Amino acid sequence: MNMNRRQFCALGTAGALAAIAGGASVGCTSGNEGAKEGAGSPAAASARAIGDADVSFGQEVDALVVGAGISGMLAAIDPAAAGLDVLIVEQNSTYGGDAMYSAACQMCTTAKLTQEERPDKYMSADQIREKFAPYYENDEAGLERTVLMQTWGGKFIDLMHYDWGYQFQELRESPYHQAFFPKNGLCTMKDEFELINQKVIEAGASYLFETTFKTLIVDDEGTIAGARFVAKDGSVVDIKAKAVVLAAGGYISNQEWMVKYAPEWAFVGNIVAGRKGDGIAAGVAAGGTLSGMAASGNLNPRYEAGHMLGTFYPLVGLLPNGKRFYCETAVHNAATGCLAAGYNEWYSIWDNTAQNGLDQEAIAHAGNAVQTADSLEELAEKTGLAIETVQAAFDDYNGICDKQEDPEFGKTLFLQKLEPPYYFLRNVPVRYKSCGGLTVSDRMEVLDGDGNPIPRLYAAGCTAGTEDIVPAAGSGLLLGTVLAEDLA
């Protein structure tokens, strides 16, 4: 299946990475005209060969999915079940992507399961549209995309529960009754992925692990014809495909892009590795455009236990000056609240109520970062805070618990005094997800600068601009139905 470069060539993704960071256009050598700029994005054009490497296809499939995260896995199921040859290629040694190791708080208001179990949190498409309209003034397309992703996110929750028999965690007292959690507690998303993987295999799709995406391949007419990868041993792997799905994640670990698109978070530590936006850059090199490139709405703490335990248990967050700085049940306000208060670290403190609770995996993820103290004096000594500072902080918090009223931060749940032994860790803000990606249609087709679908090229998940687990899953589920239809 050897083809010379006049028949097939690899797109210049490396050039697109640099161009996106610098705001320049990506040059082309195939004769296709450059695409116009998308919303806030640089122009991108056609094909450029990498070095002198000829394209040599060693495998041919119907659908080639780049990335084995939740969106890529779900996108593979319907076309594979329809009898198509579907291959998922992943740079890591297993499936799951970033969501596998997350706290796995799955916000969803549109599912039938939400309506059935938590009717006060259920929202119809019209209600979603009304709620989000103020955030999308003069951006009707953006609003409708949000409605679409929220709707398909609900379909994901219902598919897992009603069709595949997954039992999400029973509803517990928390501020997030619209959220679904894995049955075994925080940070156990592996349970859900094992079921999704089972369905991928049953459908007939296959994986190729430890193989890193490099660039798209186009034919002599500039049409997407497959993709190039590099195997673990350094060898080049060219795979021919009738359709390519870019589901390789976001760009949170691309420092140049962060400086350009999200400068407010660019110099905060990064907890996610290997997310440099290669899939996004490949789409741009193919003529696609960018949309929504900006900082994500919040940061994370280095250790999930240090904020997510506040979802279900009494927990106190203290700055180095001994002051509380956020409502501990509004868990995603911890890291950003710390920075807003002028600090780069804080202490999260809990007791046996959380330590002996259901969410053991979240605590285990923090490892030796979790320390213990049998008294306030020992807590002060180990944190390096003055005992007077720690005593004053606990006196203030105990007074709030006595009154069951938190006038400064409005905390209403778990206003319970902490009792020794105390468990605590030092946390720091980190970035963990990007915002924005390739501009796509309502069918997850990558769009060029004129708003037209680029034939044979699709995107899902963070590569297509989703931020959270449920919308990413919904985008993959939607795309799976589209691929089954388009490749039939």
Secondary structure, 3 states (H helix, E strand, C coil): CEECCCCEEECCHHHHHHHHHHCCCCCCCCCCCCCCCCCCCCCCCCCCCCCCCCEEEEEEEEEEEECCCHHHHHHHHHHHHCCCCEEEECCCCCCCCHHHHCCCCEECCCCHHHHHHCHHHCCCHHHHHHHHHHHHCCCHHHHHHHHHHHHHHHHHHHHHHHHCCCCCCCCCCCCCCCEECCCCCCCCCHHHHHHHHHHHHHHCCEEECCEEEEEEEEECCCCEEEEEEEECCCCEEEEEEEEEEECCCCCCCCHHHHHHHCCCCCCCEECCCCCCCHHHHHHHHCCECEEEEECCCCCEECCCHHHHHHHCCCCEEECCCCCCCCCCCCHHHHHHHHHHCCCCCEEEEECHHHHCCCCHHHHHHHHHHCEEECCHHHHHHHHCCCHHHHHHHHHHHHHHHHHCCCCCCCCCCCCCCCCCCEEEEEECEEECCCEEEECECCCCEEEECCCCEEEEEEECHHHHCCCCHHHHHHHHHHHHHHHHHHCC
